Amino acid sequence: MQATLDEFYQAPEILEALARHEPVTISYRGQLKGVLIPFANPTATKVQNHPFFGMRTDDPRSVTDIMKQLRGEPGNDV
């Protein structure tokens, strides 16, 4: 997609082009001023595939109790 700076009010069309992973060139008075490149979203992975997932399965405490201890909240001497 190409757009001039004067046409930038057409933001929905520009956003749609970016959603289609198309770069958008911006020109002003016939001269190229820049290129908007779509954000490359890294592939999402499941939490279960993270190396730290399940590393404390031998700990009988709840996640809430562990987080309170890590945060140093008073009254939690578990």
JOCORTA-V600203 format. One record per residue. N is the residue number from 0. PHI is phi in radians with two decimals (NA if undefined). PSI is psi in whole degrees, 0 to 359 (NA if undefined). OMEGA is omega in whole degrees, 0 to 359 (* if undefined). Layout:
n=(N;N)
phi=(PHI;PHI)
psi=(PSI;PSI)
omega=(OMEGA;OMEGA)
This chain:
n=(0;1;2;3;4;5;6;7;8;9;10;11;12;13;14;15;16;17;18;19;20;21;22;23;24;25;26;27;28;29;30;31;32;33;34;35;36;37;38;39;40;41;42;43;44;45;46;47;48;49;50;51;52;53;54;55;56;57;58;59;60;61;62;63;64;65;66;67;68;69;70;71;72;73;74;75;76;77)
phi=(NA;-2.16;-2.51;-1.62;-1.08;-1.17;-1.55;-1.16;-1.16;-1.50;-0.93;-1.03;-1.20;-1.16;-1.11;-1.12;-1.10;-1.14;-1.13;-1.46;1.11;-1.80;-1.23;-2.06;-1.57;-1.97;-2.17;-2.40;0.96;1.44;-1.93;-1.14;-1.96;3.10;-2.34;-1.60;-1.89;-1.05;-1.19;-1.56;-1.31;-1.11;-1.12;-1.33;-2.04;-1.33;-1.02;-1.07;-1.54;-1.27;-1.07;-1.50;-1.13;1.37;-1.23;-1.96;-1.17;-1.47;-1.55;-1.31;-1.27;-1.35;-1.05;-1.07;-1.13;-1.11;-1.14;-1.09;-1.16;-1.10;-1.38;1.29;-1.22;-1.16;1.45;-2.25;-1.76;-1.26)
psi=(146;143;146;163;327;333;4;348;347;46;319;321;323;316;323;319;318;324;332;7;36;133;149;119;139;126;155;119;41;359;135;128;336;174;128;124;134;144;128;102;123;150;132;139;157;148;324;339;355;140;334;352;127;12;343;35;340;354;121;350;155;162;321;315;319;317;321;320;316;324;347;31;138;152;11;84;34;NA)
omega=(174;179;173;180;178;181;185;175;179;183;180;180;178;178;177;178;178;178;177;180;176;173;180;178;181;177;178;182;175;180;179;181;180;179;173;181;180;178;178;181;178;181;180;176;179;180;182;180;179;184;181;182;177;183;180;183;179;181;183;182;177;178;180;180;179;180;177;179;179;180;181;180;181;176;180;182;183;*)
